[in-house]
Amino acid sequence: MKLQSGHEVVPLEGSEKEKQLKDFPGYAGGLIRLMPGRWLLTPMFQTVADRIYNFQHKKSDVVVMTWPKCGTTWTQEIVWTMMNSPDLDHPDSRLPILTRSPFIENDTFAPALKPGEVPPSDDPFYVAFKKVCPNKDPADGMHLQLTKHFPDPRLIKTHLPFSLMSPSLLDTCKVIYVARNPKDIIVSFHHHSRLMKLHNYVGSFADFVQYFLDDDLIYGPYWLHLKEAWERRNHKNLHFIFYEDLKANPLGEIKKLDAFLNTELTDAQLDGIVKYTSFKEMRARNNAPIFNYEQEGVTVEVLNDEVVKKDGGFFRKGESGDWKNKFTPEMDAKVNQWVQKNLNNLGLEFKYGI
């Protein structure tokens, strides 16, 4: 199958498929690669790929683009608050962020629905869908339709690279790209992949490191995702942020966002947003209702409760440098070699935490 982006869809087969299913039983439906690039995604992506590539963005849109576990939710909350609730008084601010800031390709992870079939009534995404898209069929891509019909100004999340998004994206609207050092990404994505049942990773940490190095994690390869953004960093509509800088100096980085977004916030508003969107405050609020809901009287758990109890939930540590607590010297050497091979020629310099 050929996508309008020019990518060829190649299903994972043989021993590669068997290994993925053994370590990631959440991928029971299999996986696909998009060539060129070797982008690894779920088969459901084929159903929305062309519509995402041809999506009509608006001048007022702001897109937060990251590879997984680069601070997406944190950045979303910061930007949404700057755009919609600078005085911290918006009535929707307590709703889960993904119902306020749609995730354009989230249908690729949602269970397939038959025409006319609806999700559970208390699924928070479906609640938002019914409000924003009355009389629309959720089986036709609930999250993509939610993104399309969301009221302006739209703050849109994606983990997709530029090559799978609309080719006119940057010439139409503003994009905020967040990068993070690969060592902390590995640690955070490992926890996330064990935590979220849609991945349900059961392999070892050492194997997970190798999956990353081999570009065999969902949305991989990270280096190419990053390269596509870094090469566009001088475009007037792209704002490039490093997670480590945002962590070390949130006020300074939010001031840069304020200038980029033309939100013209006061010092008092900026200080309030820094505190409101701190890791401590966001973990205290927690977005747990987005993860669990009732279906026919039974609680549907999206998170692995055993992992939550042992290692923490969605908001775990939010630190820079936590990789030093997990990496062996051998792992560190392997990742350093990977960085030298894939990223050093770009002129990128990551900070690896204290």
C-alpha positions as CSV (number, residue, x, y, z in Angstrom):
1,M,0.0,0.0,0.0
2,K,1.3,3.4,-1.0
3,L,0.4,6.5,1.1
4,Q,0.0,10.0,-0.3
5,S,3.0,11.0,1.7
6,G,5.0,8.7,-0.6
7,H,5.6,6.1,2.0
8,E,5.1,2.4,1.3
9,V,3.4,0.3,4.0
10,V,5.4,-2.8,4.9
11,P,3.9,-5.2,7.6
12,L,6.2,-6.6,10.2
13,E,6.6,-10.4,9.6
14,G,8.5,-13.4,10.6
15,S,11.0,-13.4,13.5
16,E,10.8,-9.6,13.8
17,K,7.1,-9.7,14.4
18,E,7.4,-12.6,16.8
19,K,9.9,-10.8,18.9
20,Q,7.8,-7.6,19.1
21,L,4.7,-9.6,20.1
22,K,6.7,-11.5,22.7
23,D,8.0,-8.3,24.4
24,F,5.0,-6.0,23.6
25,P,1.9,-8.2,23.8
26,G,-0.1,-5.0,23.6
27,Y,0.6,-5.0,19.9
28,A,-1.6,-8.0,19.2
29,G,-2.8,-6.4,16.0
30,G,0.8,-6.3,14.6
31,L,2.9,-3.4,13.5
32,I,3.8,-1.8,10.2
33,R,6.8,0.1,8.8
34,L,6.6,3.0,6.5
35,M,9.4,3.2,3.9
36,P,11.5,5.2,3.5
37,G,12.3,6.0,7.1
38,R,11.4,2.7,8.7
39,W,8.7,4.5,10.8
40,L,7.2,2.0,13.1
41,L,3.4,2.4,13.7
42,T,0.3,0.3,14.2
43,P,-1.7,-1.0,11.2
44,M,-4.6,1.4,12.2
45,F,-2.4,4.3,11.0
46,Q,-3.2,3.3,7.4
47,T,-6.8,4.3,8.0
48,V,-6.0,7.9,8.9
49,A,-2.6,8.5,7.3
50,D,-3.8,10.2,4.1
51,R,-6.3,12.3,6.0
52,I,-3.6,13.5,8.4
53,Y,-1.3,14.3,5.5
54,N,-4.1,16.3,3.8
55,F,-5.4,17.8,7.1
56,Q,-6.4,21.5,6.7
57,H,-4.5,23.4,9.3
58,K,-5.4,27.0,10.2
59,K,-3.3,30.0,10.8
60,S,-4.5,30.0,14.4
61,D,-3.4,26.4,15.1
62,V,-0.5,25.6,17.3
63,V,1.0,22.1,17.0
64,V,3.1,20.5,19.7
65,M,5.3,17.9,18.0
66,T,7.5,15.6,20.0
67,W,8.8,12.0,19.9
68,P,7.3,10.1,22.8
69,K,8.4,11.0,26.3
70,C,10.0,14.3,25.4
71,G,7.7,16.3,27.7
72,T,4.6,16.4,25.5
73,T,2.0,16.6,28.2
74,W,3.9,19.1,30.1
75,T,4.4,21.3,27.1
76,Q,0.7,20.9,26.1
77,E,-0.4,22.1,29.5
78,I,1.9,25.1,29.5
79,V,0.9,26.2,26.0
80,W,-2.9,25.5,26.5
81,T,-2.8,27.5,29.7
82,M,-0.9,30.4,28.0
83,M,-3.5,30.4,25.2
84,N,-6.7,29.8,27.1
85,S,-6.3,30.4,30.8
86,P,-3.4,32.8,31.6
87,D,-5.2,33.8,34.8
88,L,-5.8,30.2,35.7
89,D,-9.5,30.5,35.7
90,H,-10.7,28.6,32.6
91,P,-13.6,26.2,33.5
92,D,-12.1,23.5,31.3
93,S,-8.7,23.6,32.9
94,R,-9.5,20.6,35.2
95,L,-10.5,18.4,32.3
96,P,-7.9,15.9,31.0
97,I,-5.4,17.7,28.7
98,L,-6.1,15.3,25.7
99,T,-9.7,16.4,25.7
100,R,-8.7,20.1,25.5
101,S,-5.8,19.5,23.1
102,P,-6.6,16.8,20.6
103,F,-4.1,14.1,19.7
104,I,-4.4,14.0,15.9
105,E,-3.3,10.4,15.3
106,N,-4.7,8.8,18.5
107,D,-7.1,6.7,16.4
108,T,-4.1,4.6,15.5
109,F,-4.2,3.3,19.1
110,A,-7.9,3.2,19.7
111,P,-10.0,0.0,19.3
112,A,-11.6,-0.2,15.8
113,L,-15.3,0.6,15.8
114,K,-17.9,-0.6,13.4
115,P,-20.0,2.0,11.6
116,G,-22.6,3.2,14.1
117,E,-20.8,1.6,17.1
118,V,-20.0,4.0,20.0
119,P,-17.4,3.9,22.8
120,P,-18.5,3.6,26.4
121,S,-20.6,6.6,27.4
122,D,-18.1,7.7,30.1
123,D,-15.0,7.4,28.0
124,P,-13.7,11.0,28.4
125,F,-12.6,11.1,24.7
126,Y,-16.2,10.2,23.6
127,V,-17.6,12.8,26.0
128,A,-15.5,15.4,24.3
129,F,-16.3,14.0,20.8
130,K,-20.1,14.2,21.4
131,K,-19.7,17.8,22.5
132,V,-17.5,18.9,19.7
133,C,-18.8,16.6,16.9
134,P,-22.5,16.1,17.4
135,N,-24.1,13.7,14.9
136,K,-20.7,12.5,13.7
137,D,-19.8,8.8,13.6
138,P,-16.9,7.9,16.0
139,A,-16.1,4.9,13.8
140,D,-14.9,7.4,11.2
141,G,-11.9,8.4,13.3
142,M,-13.0,9.9,16.6
143,H,-9.8,11.7,17.4
144,L,-9.2,13.0,13.9
145,Q,-12.7,14.3,13.7
146,L,-12.3,15.8,17.2
147,T,-9.2,17.6,15.9
148,K,-10.9,18.8,12.8
149,H,-14.0,20.3,14.5
150,F,-12.3,21.6,17.7
151,P,-13.0,25.3,18.3
152,D,-10.3,27.8,17.5
153,P,-7.6,28.3,18.5
154,R,-6.7,24.6,18.3
155,L,-3.7,23.2,20.2
156,I,-2.9,19.9,18.5
157,K,-0.6,17.2,19.7
158,T,1.4,14.8,17.5
159,H,4.2,12.3,17.8
160,L,4.4,12.0,14.0
161,P,7.4,13.4,12.1
162,F,7.2,16.3,9.7
163,S,7.3,13.9,6.7
164,L,3.9,12.3,7.8
165,M,2.2,15.6,8.5
166,S,0.8,18.1,6.0
167,P,3.6,19.4,3.8
168,S,2.2,22.9,4.3
169,L,2.1,22.6,8.1
170,L,4.9,25.1,8.8
171,D,3.8,27.6,6.2
172,T,0.3,27.6,7.7
173,C,0.6,27.5,11.5
174,K,3.0,27.5,14.4
175,V,4.8,24.4,15.6
176,I,6.5,23.8,18.9
177,Y,9.0,21.0,18.8
178,V,10.4,19.5,22.0
179,A,13.6,17.5,22.0
180,R,15.1,15.5,24.9
181,N,18.3,13.7,25.5
182,P,18.0,10.1,24.3
183,K,19.2,8.5,27.6
184,D,16.3,10.0,29.6
185,I,13.9,9.2,26.8
186,I,14.8,5.5,27.0
187,V,14.2,5.5,30.8
188,S,10.9,7.4,30.6
189,F,9.7,5.5,27.5
190,H,10.5,2.2,29.2
191,H,8.4,3.1,32.2
192,H,5.6,4.3,29.9
193,S,5.7,1.2,27.8
194,R,5.3,-1.0,30.9
195,L,2.7,1.3,32.4
196,M,0.3,1.6,29.3
197,K,-1.5,-1.6,28.5
198,L,-1.6,-0.6,24.8
199,H,2.1,-1.3,24.8
200,N,2.4,-3.7,27.8
201,Y,6.1,-4.2,27.5
202,V,7.3,-7.2,29.5
203,G,10.9,-7.5,28.3
204,S,14.1,-6.4,30.2
205,F,15.4,-2.9,30.4
206,A,18.5,-4.0,28.5
207,D,16.4,-5.3,25.6
208,F,14.4,-2.0,25.6
209,V,17.7,0.0,25.3
210,Q,18.5,-2.2,22.3
211,Y,15.1,-1.7,20.8
212,F,15.8,2.1,20.9
213,L,19.2,1.7,19.4
214,D,17.8,-0.5,16.5
215,D,15.0,2.0,15.8
216,D,12.5,-0.7,16.7
217,L,10.3,1.3,19.2
218,I,6.9,2.7,18.1
219,Y,7.3,6.0,16.3
220,G,10.9,5.2,15.7
221,P,13.5,6.1,14.6
222,Y,14.0,9.0,17.0
223,W,17.1,10.3,15.3
224,L,15.3,10.8,12.0
225,H,12.3,12.4,13.7
226,L,14.7,14.8,15.4
227,K,16.7,15.4,12.2
228,E,13.6,16.4,10.3
229,A,12.7,19.0,12.9
230,W,16.3,20.3,13.4
231,E,16.7,21.0,9.7
232,R,13.6,23.2,9.9
233,R,14.7,25.0,13.1
234,N,15.2,28.4,11.4
235,H,11.7,28.5,10.0
236,K,9.8,31.5,11.4
237,N,6.9,29.3,12.5
238,L,9.0,26.6,14.3
239,H,10.0,27.0,17.9
240,F,12.6,24.4,19.0
241,I,12.8,23.6,22.7
242,F,15.0,21.2,24.7
243,Y,13.3,19.5,27.6
244,E,16.4,20.0,29.8
245,D,16.3,23.8,29.2
246,L,12.6,23.9,30.1
247,K,13.3,21.9,33.2
248,A,16.2,24.1,34.3
249,N,14.7,27.4,33.6
250,P,10.9,27.2,33.1
251,L,10.3,30.9,33.4
252,G,12.9,31.8,30.8
253,E,11.6,29.2,28.3
254,I,8.0,30.2,28.9
255,K,8.9,33.8,28.1
256,K,10.4,32.6,24.8
257,L,7.1,30.8,24.1
258,D,5.2,33.9,25.0
259,A,7.2,35.9,22.4
260,F,6.7,33.1,19.8
261,L,3.0,32.8,20.4
262,N,2.4,36.5,20.7
263,T,0.3,35.9,23.9
264,E,1.7,39.0,25.5
265,L,1.3,37.7,29.1
266,T,2.1,39.8,32.2
267,D,4.9,38.9,34.6
268,A,2.2,37.9,37.1
269,Q,0.6,35.6,34.6
270,L,3.9,34.1,33.6
271,D,4.8,33.4,37.2
272,G,1.4,31.8,37.8
273,I,1.7,29.5,34.8
274,V,5.2,28.4,35.9
275,K,3.8,27.3,39.3
276,Y,0.6,25.9,37.9
277,T,2.4,23.7,35.3
278,S,5.2,22.6,37.6
279,F,5.7,18.8,37.8
280,K,4.6,18.9,41.5
281,E,1.3,20.7,40.7
282,M,0.5,18.6,37.6
283,R,1.1,15.3,39.5
284,A,-1.1,16.5,42.3
285,R,-3.9,17.3,39.8
286,N,-3.3,14.0,37.9
287,N,-5.3,13.1,34.8
288,A,-6.3,9.7,36.1
289,P,-9.9,9.9,34.7
290,I,-8.5,9.9,31.2
291,F,-7.1,6.5,31.8
292,N,-9.9,4.5,33.5
293,Y,-13.6,4.3,32.7
294,E,-16.6,2.1,33.2
295,Q,-17.9,-0.3,30.5
296,E,-21.0,-2.2,31.2
297,G,-20.4,-1.9,34.9
298,V,-16.7,-3.0,34.7
299,T,-13.8,-0.6,35.1
300,V,-11.6,-0.6,32.0
301,E,-8.0,0.0,33.2
302,V,-5.7,1.5,30.6
303,L,-2.8,1.6,33.1
304,N,-1.0,-1.4,34.5
305,D,-1.9,-1.1,38.2
306,E,1.1,-3.3,39.3
307,V,3.5,-0.9,37.6
308,V,1.7,2.1,39.1
309,K,2.1,0.7,42.6
310,K,5.7,-0.3,42.2
311,D,7.2,2.4,40.0
312,G,4.7,5.2,39.8
313,G,2.1,6.4,37.3
314,F,1.9,8.7,34.3
315,F,3.6,11.5,36.2
316,R,6.5,9.6,37.6
317,K,9.6,11.8,38.3
318,G,9.9,14.4,35.6
319,E,13.6,14.6,36.1
320,S,16.6,15.2,33.9
321,G,19.5,12.8,34.5
322,D,17.5,9.9,35.9
323,W,19.2,7.6,33.3
324,K,22.2,7.6,35.6
325,N,20.2,5.5,38.0
326,K,19.4,2.9,35.4
327,F,22.2,2.6,32.8
328,T,25.1,0.3,33.1
329,P,28.5,1.4,31.7
330,E,27.9,-0.8,28.7
331,M,24.5,0.7,28.0
332,D,26.0,4.2,28.3
333,A,28.8,3.4,25.9
334,K,26.3,2.0,23.3
335,V,24.1,5.0,23.5
336,N,27.1,7.3,23.2
337,Q,28.1,5.5,20.0
338,W,24.5,5.8,18.7
339,V,24.5,9.5,19.4
340,Q,27.9,9.9,17.6
341,K,26.6,8.0,14.6
342,N,23.2,9.6,14.2
343,L,23.2,13.0,15.9
344,N,26.6,14.5,16.1
345,N,26.7,15.5,12.5
346,L,23.6,17.7,13.1
347,G,25.4,19.9,15.5
348,L,23.0,19.0,18.3
349,E,24.3,19.1,21.9
350,F,22.2,17.5,24.6
351,K,22.4,18.1,28.3
352,Y,22.3,14.9,30.2
353,G,21.3,16.1,33.7
354,I,23.2,16.2,37.0
